[in-house]
Structure formats: structure tokens, C-alpha cells
Amino acid sequence: MAKAKVIKTEPLEKQLWKAADKLRKNIDAAEYM
């Protein structure tokens, strides 16, 4: 069960990162920091 949750969280994180990239207008992580 725990492994299934981990597998599900990875794509969710990727979706959140994609949304963050859109909000940041695709700024590089180095520039964001």
C-alpha cells in the first residue's frame, strides 16, 4: 500500500512542478533560488 502511494505521488509532484513552471514562466531552478 505504501509503495502504491509513493508511485502515485511522483506524477502529482511532476504536475505541481509543471504548474509552478507555468507560474514562474519557465524560470530555471538556479534563477528561482
N, C-alpha and C positions, 0 to 999 in steps of 0.2 A: 504493500500500500504506500509506504513512504517513497519507494522508488518511483511509483506512478506519479506522485505529487511532484517530485523533482523534475520528471520528464515534462510534465505539464507547465511548470513554472518557467522553463527555458524559453519556449516560444512566447510566453507572456512578457518576459523581460525584453526579448527582441522587439516585440510590438511596442513596448514602452520606449525603448531606445529609438525606434523609428519615429515615434510621435515626438520625442524630445528633439530629434534631429530636425524635424519639420518646424518645431517651435524655435529652435536655435538657428534655423535657416542653414542647416548642414555645416555648422562650425566645427572645426576639428577639436578633438578632446583636449589637445595641448593648448589650444587657444581658449577653450572653455574654462580650463583650470586657471 
